[in-house]
Amino acid sequence: MERDNKFSYFFLGLGIGVAVGILFAPKSGAETRELLKEKAEEGKEYVKRRSVELKESAVEAFEKSKEAVARQKEQLAAAVEAGKAAYREKMQTAQAGAGPADDVPQGI
């Protein structure tokens, strides 16, 4: 019996809620659908703009990283060349001070 009372109150409240919602709805169904359509279009445009921005920033980051790798490559090549030059200079100095009997390896 008590259970039946709870269900009847629930359905009574539901009915009153639906009636009040229909009476005080701010817009008609067609207006609401149009509003939803407009908001969906705005969302679509936002996602499109945001994806273009993200793509541009990704391309920019990629280009910066390529430039950084190129600079590092150039610096490494310069360091290797400096090492080779120092080695050659050391070998030339050693050869100038050593006699022909000394077994000094040739430079790179």
trRosetta pair geometry for C-beta under 8 A, 3 or more apart (Angstrom, degrees):
i j d omega theta_ij theta_ji phi_ij phi_ji
1 4 5.8 -51 -154 29 31 112
1 5 6.9 34 148 -19 61 102
2 5 5.5 -51 -158 30 38 117
2 6 6.8 40 147 -21 66 101
3 6 5.7 -51 -153 31 36 112
3 7 6.7 32 153 -14 66 104
4 7 5.8 -56 -150 39 33 109
4 8 6.3 31 154 -19 66 107
5 8 5.8 -57 -146 37 30 109
5 9 6.4 28 155 -17 65 106
6 9 5.9 -56 -148 38 29 109
6 10 6.3 33 152 -23 64 107
7 10 5.5 -52 -146 34 33 115
7 11 6.3 25 159 -12 67 106
8 11 6.0 -56 -145 42 31 105
8 12 6.1 36 153 -22 64 108
9 12 5.5 -53 -143 37 30 114
9 13 6.2 31 156 -18 64 106
10 13 5.9 -58 -152 38 27 109
10 14 6.3 28 151 -20 64 109
11 14 5.3 -49 -142 37 35 116
11 15 6.2 38 157 -20 65 104
12 15 5.9 -54 -149 36 28 111
12 16 6.4 26 153 -16 63 107
13 16 5.7 -55 -145 38 31 109
13 17 6.1 34 155 -21 65 108
14 17 5.7 -55 -147 35 29 113
14 18 6.4 27 156 -17 64 105
15 18 5.9 -54 -147 36 30 109
15 19 6.3 29 155 -18 65 108
16 19 5.7 -57 -147 38 31 111
16 20 6.2 27 156 -16 67 108
17 20 6.0 -56 -143 39 28 106
17 21 6.1 31 155 -21 63 110
18 21 5.6 -56 -146 37 29 115
18 22 6.4 27 157 -18 64 105
19 22 6.0 -56 -149 36 29 108
19 23 6.3 24 155 -16 64 110
20 23 5.7 -58 -144 41 31 110
20 24 5.9 -7 169 13 68 114
21 24 6.7 -74 -133 54 20 84
21 25 6.2 48 161 -65 62 89
22 25 6.0 -22 -145 -19 27 115
25 28 7.5 98 113 -92 124 30
25 32 7.9 -55 175 -53 118 132
27 31 3.7 -119 179 95 116 126
27 32 5.0 151 94 -57 116 77
27 35 6.8 95 77 -14 170 137
28 31 4.8 93 51 10 75 103
28 32 6.9 -137 95 -6 37 89
29 32 5.6 -56 -145 37 30 112
29 33 6.3 30 156 -19 65 105
30 33 5.8 -53 -147 36 30 111
30 34 6.4 32 152 -19 63 106
31 34 5.6 -54 -148 37 32 113
31 35 6.3 35 152 -21 65 105
32 35 5.6 -52 -148 35 32 113
32 36 6.4 32 153 -18 65 105
33 36 5.7 -53 -148 37 32 112
33 37 6.3 35 151 -22 65 105
34 37 5.6 -52 -148 34 31 114
34 38 6.4 33 153 -19 64 104
35 38 5.8 -53 -149 35 31 111
35 39 6.4 28 154 -16 65 107
36 39 5.8 -55 -146 39 31 110
36 40 6.3 34 153 -22 65 106
37 40 5.7 -54 -149 34 30 113
37 41 6.5 32 151 -19 64 104
38 41 5.7 -54 -151 35 32 112
38 42 6.4 34 150 -19 65 104
39 42 5.5 -49 -147 35 35 114
39 43 6.3 38 152 -20 64 104
40 43 5.6 -52 -149 36 32 114
40 44 6.4 36 150 -22 64 105
41 44 5.5 -52 -147 34 32 114
41 45 6.4 32 154 -17 65 105
42 45 5.8 -55 -148 38 31 110
42 46 6.3 34 152 -22 65 106
43 46 5.6 -52 -146 34 31 113
43 47 6.4 31 156 -18 65 104
44 47 5.9 -55 -150 36 29 109
44 48 6.4 31 151 -20 63 108
45 48 5.5 -54 -148 36 32 114
45 49 6.3 31 155 -17 67 104
46 49 5.9 -55 -147 38 30 108
46 50 6.1 27 156 -18 65 111
47 50 5.7 -56 -142 40 29 111
47 51 6.2 30 157 -22 64 107
48 51 5.9 -55 -147 34 26 109
48 52 6.6 26 154 -17 61 105
49 52 5.8 -58 -153 35 32 110
49 53 6.4 31 151 -18 66 106
50 53 5.6 -53 -149 37 34 113
50 54 6.2 33 154 -18 66 106
51 54 5.6 -52 -144 38 33 112
51 55 6.3 37 154 -22 64 105
52 55 5.7 -53 -147 35 30 112
52 56 6.4 31 154 -19 64 106
53 56 5.8 -56 -150 36 30 110
53 57 6.4 24 156 -14 65 107
54 57 5.9 -56 -145 39 31 107
54 58 6.2 32 154 -21 65 107
55 58 5.7 -56 -148 36 30 111
55 59 6.3 30 154 -19 65 105
56 59 5.8 -53 -147 35 31 110
56 60 6.3 32 153 -19 64 107
57 60 5.5 -51 -145 38 34 114
57 61 6.3 35 154 -19 65 104
58 61 5.7 -52 -146 37 31 110
58 62 6.3 34 153 -21 64 106
59 62 5.6 -54 -149 35 31 114
59 63 6.4 32 153 -19 65 105
60 63 5.8 -53 -148 35 31 111
60 64 6.4 31 153 -18 64 106
61 64 5.7 -53 -148 37 32 112
61 65 6.4 31 154 -18 65 106
62 65 5.8 -57 -149 37 30 109
62 66 6.4 33 151 -21 65 104
63 66 5.6 -51 -149 33 33 113
63 67 6.5 33 152 -18 64 104
64 67 5.7 -54 -151 36 32 111
64 68 6.4 33 151 -20 66 105
65 68 5.5 -51 -145 36 35 113
65 69 6.4 37 154 -19 66 103
66 69 5.8 -55 -149 36 31 110
66 70 6.4 32 152 -20 64 106
67 70 5.6 -54 -148 36 32 113
67 71 6.4 33 153 -19 65 104
68 71 5.7 -52 -149 35 32 111
68 72 6.4 32 152 -18 65 106
69 72 5.7 -54 -147 38 32 111
69 73 6.2 37 152 -23 65 105
70 73 5.6 -52 -148 34 31 115
70 74 6.5 32 153 -18 64 104
71 74 5.7 -55 -150 36 32 111
71 75 6.3 30 153 -18 66 107
72 75 5.6 -54 -146 38 32 111
72 76 6.2 33 154 -20 66 106
73 76 5.8 -54 -147 36 29 111
73 77 6.3 29 154 -18 64 106
74 77 5.7 -54 -147 37 30 111
74 78 6.3 31 154 -19 64 106
75 78 5.6 -54 -147 37 31 112
75 79 6.3 32 153 -20 65 105
76 79 5.6 -53 -147 36 32 112
76 80 6.4 33 153 -19 65 104
77 80 5.7 -52 -148 35 32 111
77 81 6.4 32 153 -17 64 106
78 81 5.7 -54 -147 38 31 112
78 82 6.3 33 153 -20 65 105
79 82 5.6 -52 -146 36 32 112
79 83 6.4 35 152 -20 63 104
80 83 5.6 -54 -150 36 31 113
80 84 6.4 33 151 -19 65 104
81 84 5.6 -52 -147 36 33 112
81 85 6.3 33 154 -19 66 105
82 85 5.7 -52 -146 37 31 111
82 86 6.3 32 154 -19 64 106
83 86 5.8 -54 -146 37 30 110
83 87 6.3 32 153 -21 64 106
84 87 5.6 -55 -149 36 31 113
84 88 6.3 31 153 -19 66 105
84 107 7.9 98 -174 173 76 107
84 108 5.4 -97 -139 73 96 129
85 88 5.7 -52 -146 37 31 111
85 89 6.3 32 154 -19 64 107
86 89 5.7 -54 -146 38 31 112
86 90 6.3 32 154 -20 64 106
87 90 5.7 -56 -149 36 29 111
87 91 6.3 27 153 -18 64 107
87 107 6.0 139 123 -142 93 96
87 108 6.0 39 99 7 140 110
88 91 5.7 -57 -147 38 30 110
88 92 6.2 31 154 -20 66 106
88 107 4.2 67 -109 -157 71 155
88 108 6.9 -96 -64 42 89 77
89 92 5.7 -53 -145 36 30 111
89 93 6.3 31 154 -18 64 106
90 93 5.7 -55 -149 37 30 112
90 94 6.2 29 152 -18 65 108
91 94 5.6 -54 -144 39 31 111
91 95 6.1 31 155 -19 66 107
91 104 6.8 144 -155 158 82 115
91 105 7.4 -78 -126 87 122 68
91 106 7.0 81 178 -164 146 30
91 107 4.3 -170 50 -68 157 96
92 95 5.7 -53 -142 38 30 110
92 96 6.2 33 155 -23 63 105
92 107 7.4 -12 -41 -42 79 137
93 96 5.8 -52 -146 33 29 111
93 97 6.5 14 158 -6 62 110
94 97 6.1 -66 -149 46 29 102
94 98 5.8 18 158 -16 67 119
94 104 5.4 168 123 -140 115 142
95 98 5.8 -61 -131 43 29 105
95 104 5.5 -162 -85 88 77 153
98 102 3.8 -76 180 44 123 154
98 104 5.5 138 58 -35 163 134
99 102 5.6 118 58 -9 64 96
